[in-house]
Amino acid sequence: QVQVVESGGGLVQAGGSLRLSCAASGIIFRIFAMGWYRQAPGKQRDLVASITTRSGSTNYADSVKDRFTISRDGAKNTVYLQMNNLKPEDTAVYYCYVVTTSEYWGQGTQVTVSS
């Protein structure tokens, strides 16, 4: 079994920054990709950013390009999401996912951006 734990959410003013972390632990043979989704109240869960572990290839939602950066530490099975110039519309619960032989999700961390 694989456990996925997020941290780093909180309350920040518009224009501020936060850094989310996500660590995977347990019986892990190989991680193929990690990433972040977010879900605002009353809306669907949408992809924010993802990264593959072999090539380091990244993918971002258009709404966060040039503001958010995803990175990883392979030795720690950890992925980070650096969020700069945050906007009120970034307010959501952010979920981390990990792709091994199956897909695993964290419980989510709340990010609230005040105007």
C-alpha positions in Angstrom: 0.0 0.0 0.0 1.1 3.6 -0.7 0.4 6.6 1.5 0.3 10.1 0.1 0.5 13.0 2.4 0.2 16.7 1.4 1.3 19.7 3.4 1.9 23.4 3.0 -1.6 24.8 2.5 -2.9 27.8 4.3 -4.3 31.3 4.0 -2.5 33.9 2.0 -3.2 37.3 0.6 -3.5 37.9 -3.2 0.0 38.3 -4.7 1.5 36.0 -2.0 3.2 32.7 -2.3 2.8 29.2 -0.9 4.8 26.0 -1.3 2.9 22.7 -1.2 4.7 19.4 -0.5 3.6 15.8 -1.2 5.4 12.8 0.0 4.7 9.2 -1.0 5.6 6.3 1.3 5.0 2.6 1.6 5.7 -0.2 -0.8 6.8 1.6 -3.9 8.5 -0.2 -6.8 8.6 2.7 -9.1 6.8 6.1 -9.4 6.0 7.1 -13.0 4.4 10.4 -12.4 3.2 12.8 -9.6 1.1 15.9 -9.7 -1.5 18.1 -8.3 -5.2 18.6 -8.9 -7.5 21.2 -7.3 -11.1 21.4 -6.5 -13.0 24.6 -5.7 -16.4 24.5 -4.0 -19.1 23.5 -6.5 -16.6 22.8 -9.2 -14.9 19.7 -10.7 -11.5 18.6 -9.8 -9.0 19.9 -12.4 -5.4 19.3 -13.1 -3.0 21.9 -11.9 0.4 20.5 -12.8 2.1 17.2 -13.3 5.6 15.8 -13.6 7.0 12.5 -15.0 9.8 10.9 -13.0 11.9 9.5 -15.9 12.2 12.6 -18.0 11.1 15.3 -15.7 8.6 16.5 -18.2 6.0 18.9 -16.8 2.5 19.9 -17.7 0.6 22.9 -16.4 -3.0 24.2 -16.6 -3.1 27.4 -18.6 -4.4 29.3 -15.6 -1.3 28.7 -13.6 1.5 28.8 -16.2 4.2 31.3 -15.3 3.0 31.4 -11.7 3.3 27.8 -10.4 6.3 25.5 -10.6 6.2 21.8 -10.0 9.4 20.0 -9.0 10.4 16.6 -7.5 12.9 15.0 -5.2 13.2 11.4 -6.5 15.2 10.3 -3.5 12.4 11.3 -1.1 9.5 10.4 -3.4 8.3 13.9 -2.9 6.8 16.5 -5.3 6.5 20.2 -4.6 4.3 22.9 -6.0 5.7 26.4 -5.7 2.8 28.9 -6.1 3.6 32.5 -6.7 1.4 35.6 -7.4 -1.6 33.7 -6.0 -5.0 34.9 -6.9 -8.4 34.5 -5.2 -9.4 32.1 -8.0 -6.6 29.8 -6.9 -8.6 29.1 -3.7 -9.4 25.4 -3.6 -8.5 22.1 -2.0 -5.3 20.8 -3.6 -4.9 17.1 -4.0 -1.6 15.3 -4.8 -1.6 12.1 -6.8 1.1 9.5 -7.4 1.2 7.0 -10.3 2.9 3.7 -9.6 1.3 0.4 -10.7 -1.9 2.1 -9.5 -2.9 5.6 -8.8 -2.9 7.0 -5.2 -4.3 10.2 -3.8 -3.8 12.3 -0.8 -6.5 13.8 1.5 -6.0 17.3 0.2 -4.8 20.5 1.6 -6.7 23.8 1.7 -5.4 26.9 -0.1 -7.3 30.1 0.5 -6.3 33.3 -1.2 -7.9 36.5 0.1 -8.4 39.6 -2.0 
